[in-house]
Amino acid sequence: MPLSIGILGATGYTGAELIRLLHNHRDSRITYCSSRQYNGKRISEVFPFFRGTFDIGLEDFDESAIKDRCDIVFSCLPHGTSMEYIPRILESVRVVDLSADYRIASLETYREWYGEHTSPALLERAVYGLCEVYREEIGGASLVANPGCYPTSILLPLIPLLKEGLIEAEGIIADSKSGVSGAGRGLSLKTHICESGESFSAYKVGRSHRHIPEMEQELAKAAGSEVHIEFTPHLIPISRGMLSTIYVKAIADEAALKDCLRAFYEGSRFVHVLASDFPSTKDVRGTNNCFIGLAVGGKTGRAVIVSAIDNLTKGASGQAIQNMNLMFGLPEFEGIDSLPLFP
């Protein structure tokens, strides 16, 4: 029997991406989609490109319907909203939460960056869903906190190197660029075409982006000591895609760093270490892949690492499906083994 899937907040970008990917998932079917804004409409009325391929009625949150019709629920609700609904359904269905509500293990740290938490008891229960790192833990989880897009692009190249002690844990600098879909589907001046088109801007400069504690939490686990990262995100005028350039102090040479990454991701369907060149966002557009390039400067002793992901796929909905596959013992690549969109 295929898995029955529910999506909370199905009419945002991550919800639409889930539907697009799950359409080709052979072991699942979407049985419930919620939308407070579009309650009572068909999904094809909100997203006309689904006409003739997939259609379902949009409903308000219905606890009984979810328990009756779903095996697993993806929550695409905003930060601070998921925690209102997940405790009401978690004893009946498994959940992958795409918000930040359960990514931070420390309640004190969560409060510092996000405010009050209404279901703090679940913070310890949630498993951080960075699939290539926590594969075994995800397999037995009932609640998975899907990682953020920026952390995914930065943690995948850094965790193996920190685990092996091949880079220093201090002085890490990450400079990341994201397409405007990372800001969500809601209307805002900064994503208006006249503001974001033909422009390139930094935001949340000076360690003020909320993904920082998530990154530092996971980097500290890998390093075995406290880690602080200087992180600056940028908005670029593309719809989807993310490129992170990371600067670290290397303890080993370039060949050793690449060998470490290749060994860690040996057999990985989605994480690929490039031999000599560097990735672009086009390489991974519409895929669940992460491409990593690396070079070490002889005079500075710094390694420059470049990683590319699609912020909506590996950075959100694709990784969420990868988590679901692991939770239910399905092939990890099912539904997300797609070729990049080109051109």
Phi, psi and omega in degrees: 000133178291152176292139175264125191243136172246148178232118174269130183074051189283352187255013170270182181296318181290327176295315178296322179293322175301314180298316180301315183285319182292339178302331180256013178271116188285345185248023181211162173213143179273122184244351183206131175225129180250149173201117178293319184290322186247024178308129180096345177269168172270151180299329180289341175284332179273318180238089184302337181290351175274353182302134178080354182241312180210135176211143179203149176285140178268135185236163169283169178300127182223101184302317181294318180297320179297313181296326181280328192247357187232145169263328181214147179235134169262124176260114176254025180282160181294161174306137179089345180258322179306317184295344177284331188252325186301317179299337182281343184238352192293333179283349182250331182224161174271154189225136166246117183259120181272358175274181179269007191297333183236016180280331186264119184287327183273122178296322179298316179294320178301313181299322181297322186259332187237340184107198184290149178246129185271350176223063185297336180298336182277350180299319180286332182282330184291142176256131178288123192268045171277098198303315185290345182257322186242038184306312183293316180297322180296323182302329181255012187272148170259337178227119179245129175268106181293131183296159173288164183291311178300311178302320179302314183291336183263321183289322183302316176283332187273324186303312180299321182291323177289320179302322182269000178067031183266351175225156178284145182280341180258155177080021179283130178237130179232130181238110188240144179238133183232146170293162189290342177297339178297340179275357180091174186269349180295152181288134175206153182296321186291338179257002174299139186302326180288340179265319186266334180293143179053034181217163183209116188220149173271154175212164182050046182282147176088045177055046180243001180278138186291347177283349183299311181296329176296314178297312184294326176301312184283325177294323179295321177299317182290321184277337185076017179202166180297139180231137174238137183238139172266112188236128177231116177270153179227151175255127179241152188279059170231158184284322183212149181131152181211133177231123179246129174250121189240132181246123182224157175275117183276139175259339178239173181278174185301317181299319180293321178296315179294319179299321178298312180296318180296320180294318181295321184257019177300128181083356179292136178282338193239336182256123186231129179262121184281147185291313186215337183262189184233148186280162172235166180295331178298329183298332189239006186300123179080010181242169175265018184275156167232119177258136184233129172241155187208143173212150178242126178278127185297320185279325183271335184073010179266141171266137174250119182246131178240125177236144179233133172221167166269120185298334180273339185257275177299331180277358181200265193291323178296315178294327177298318177291321175302318176298315178301315180301318178293321181297327184252012177068027178270163174306130188301331185268357186301127177083349186230014181268061187256154174279155180294152174283124182210139359283000000 
